[in-house]
Amino acid sequence: MPGIDGGERVRAQFLAFYDAAVGPLFGYLYRASGGQRELAEDLCQDVFATVLTRVRDGDVSVLTVSWAIAVGRNRLIDQWRRSARQERRLSQLFTNQPVATASVDDDLLAWIAQLPASQRAVVVLHYLDDLPVPEVAARLGKSYKSTESLLSRARQSLRTSGGGDHV
């Protein structure tokens, strides 16, 4: 484009991408995190920082909503893994005390947010992202049987919490 240097063109491309992607990305991360707004916002910021770094390095192929959502999903999985490790460490310190864990309708999102991190991860990937159990297991680095067990415990938790109409 005449009169616009390469830096301005890249800036304009990034801003147009941001405007198109921020709504779908935040919406996905908000639902996938069980309605945890702050977590969804932090993950969005992280994704856009990654995109901006890649674009500055000359890779404009990352300017797609699907790529941003895939990166966001991976960052959310990383967050769940960190949370699960932290829960294990805390439960070792306080073995006699339960560890608190930090639209799909609001009741269901609230229920998902209350699940332990490992159960929350399998529920979101299986039911919200519609991934088959073997793929959920592979993404989380768990066995098929372990993933099935986590799904079963999560469904049982929903039934006993009075939200059985969602199961």
N, C-alpha and C positions, 0 to 999 in steps of 0.2 A: 504494500500500500504506500503510495507516495506520501512523503512527509512524516511517516511513522517509522521509527527505527525498530530493530528486532526486539528490544526490551519492551517497548510500548505495545507491540503486537502480542507478545507473550503475556504481558500484564492484562491486556484486554481479553485474551483467550481464557486466562485463569478466572477473571472476574465473571465472564459469561458462564463458565463452567460452574463456578461457585453458586451463582444465582439459580442455575438449573438443578444442582445436586443437593443443596443444603436441606431442602424440605424432605425429599425421599430418604436421604441418608439419616437425618435426625429421626424421622418417623420410624424407620426400620430399627435403629439402635434403641429408641425409646421402648418399642414393643418387645424387642429381643432381650432387653435388660430388665424386663418385668416392671416397666414404668418408672425406672430410676432416672429422673430427669438430669441430675447432676452428672451421673455416669455417662449418659447419652451425650450430653454437651461436651464433656471432656474427651470422649472418644471421637466425636465429630471434629473437634479442634485438632486432635492428633492426626486424624486422616487428612485434613486439609493441609496441615503442616508437611506431611509426607508428600502429598500431591505437589505442593508448591516447590519443595526441594527437587523433586524429579523433573518438574517443568523447567526450573532454573538450570538444571543440568542438560536441558535440551530434549527431554522425553515428553512430547506432547501426547503420546499414545495413552497416557494415564488419565486423560481428560474425559472419562466416561463415567456415568453414574454407576454402572454395574461394577466397574473396577473399584470405585470408592466404597461401595457397599461390601464388596468382597474383603477389602482391607479392613473396613469397620468390623465385619464379622470376625475376622482373625484377631483383631485387637480385643474384641469382647471375649473371645475364647481365652486369650492370654490373661485377661483380667480374671476370668473365672478360675483359671489354673492358679493364679497368685492367691486368690481368695481361698481356694481349697487348701493350699499349702499353709496359709495363715490359720485357717480353722483347725487343721491338724496340729500345728504348733501350739495353739491356744488350748486345745482340748487335752494335750499332754500336760500342760501346766495346771489346768483346772479339771482334773479327771472326774470329780464328783459334781461338777456344775455344767449344765448345758451351755453350749456356745451359741450366742445369738448370731444370726446371719443378717448380715446386712441385705378404632379400637375394637382390640379384644376388649371385653368390657372391663371396667375398673376393678371389680371384685376379683376377676381372674388375674389381672395384672398384679394386684396386691398379693394374691396367693402365690403367684410365681416369685415375687420378690422375697417372700418369706421362706422359700425353699432353701436348703443348703446349696452351696455353689455347684456341686457336682450334679445334683438333681435338676437344678435350674438350667444348667447348660444342656442336658439331654432333652428336657421338655421343650426349650426354645428351639433347638436345632431340629428336633423330630416333628413337633406340632406346628410351630410358627414358620419355620423354614421349609417344612415338608420334606425333610431328608429321611431316607430309609435308615433303619437302625444300624446296618453295617457301616454306612457312611458316617453316621454320628459317632460310632465307636472309633473309626479311623481318625476322624478329625480331633477327637479328644484323647487319642492315644490309649484307649481302653479296649478290653476284650468285648466281643459281642454279648456274652453272658453277663458281664458286669454292667453293660449299658442297658440290657433288658431289665436287670435287677433294679437299677436306678429309676428307670421309667415306671416299673411296677410300684416301687416305694413312693414315688411322686404321685401316682394315681391314687394309691391308698391314702396318702396324706390329704388329697383333695376330697376324697369321699368322706373321711372322718372330720374334715373341717366344715362340712355342710355344703360344699360346692359340688356335690356329686352330679349335678345336671350338666357340668362341663366335661365330664369324663367320657 
